[in-house]
């Protein structure tokens, strides 16, 4: 996968929500960490957390003033994805629009390739 194909974008809505979470946590050096792990109802699942640590395996993406960190293995599964934050009647959540996923579960937190 080329470096261009390994880019991950975030919408303005996602960036705003990340900034809100960081502000409520009170630590300005935090980033949203997005990881892919085995599990979920479709084989892989997305995991979101706030993190201030960066390892040699991590890649940092910055859009609209917010930072997101993704490890190298997860990035192989997320290349070309867009992270959004949506508010709906049933709740609000980060949503991953992943072009590599061939199917996903109804809740949107797991996928298969």
ZIDAMO-V355496 format. One record per residue. N is the residue number from 1. SS is DSSP state (A for helix, B for strand, O for the rest). PHI is phi in whole degrees, -180 to 180 (none if undefined). OMEGA is omega in whole degrees, 0 to 359 (NA if undefined). Layout:
N/SS/PHI/OMEGA
N/SS/PHI/OMEGA
This chain:
1/O/none/180
2/O/-71/179
3/O/-61/178
4/O/-64/180
5/O/-71/180
6/O/-93/177
7/O/-85/175
8/O/-128/181
9/B/-107/172
10/B/-132/179
11/O/-77/177
12/A/-62/178
13/A/-63/178
14/A/-65/180
15/A/-62/179
16/A/-62/180
17/A/-66/177
18/A/-61/179
19/A/-62/177
20/A/-64/180
21/A/-63/180
22/A/-66/179
23/A/-63/180
24/A/-72/178
25/A/-79/176
26/O/83/180
27/O/-119/187
28/O/-71/182
29/O/-89/183
30/O/-78/176
31/B/-134/172
32/B/-81/176
33/B/-99/175
34/B/-114/180
35/B/-127/171
36/B/-113/177
37/B/-130/176
38/B/-71/179
39/B/132/183
40/O/77/183
41/O/-79/181
42/O/-116/176
43/B/117/176
44/B/-127/176
45/B/-136/178
46/B/-87/176
47/B/-128/180
48/B/-116/175
49/B/-156/172
50/B/-94/184
51/B/-149/175
52/O/-109/182
53/O/-91/175
54/O/-134/177
55/O/-105/177
56/O/-65/182
57/O/-86/186
58/B/-94/174
59/B/-123/180
60/B/-108/177
61/B/-119/180
62/B/-128/177
63/B/-140/175
64/O/53/176
65/O/84/179
66/B/-117/180
67/B/-111/177
68/B/-132/180
69/B/-118/181
70/B/-136/179
71/B/-73/187
72/A/-60/181
73/A/-66/178
74/A/-64/181
75/A/-63/176
76/A/-60/181
77/A/-93/185
78/A/-111/184
79/O/-52/181
80/O/86/183
81/O/-77/174
82/B/-126/179
83/B/-100/181
84/B/-127/172
85/B/-122/185
86/B/-119/175
87/B/-115/180
88/B/-131/180
89/O/-59/182
90/O/-85/179
91/B/144/180
92/B/-128/182
93/B/-164/170
94/B/-73/178
95/B/-126/179
96/B/-104/174
97/B/-95/190
98/O/-106/180
99/O/-69/180
100/O/-85/183
101/O/-78/177
102/O/-89/175
103/B/-158/178
104/B/-145/180
105/O/-83/182
106/O/-63/181
107/O/-82/177
108/O/82/182
109/O/-98/176
110/B/-136/184
111/B/-156/174
112/B/-130/180
113/O/-118/NA
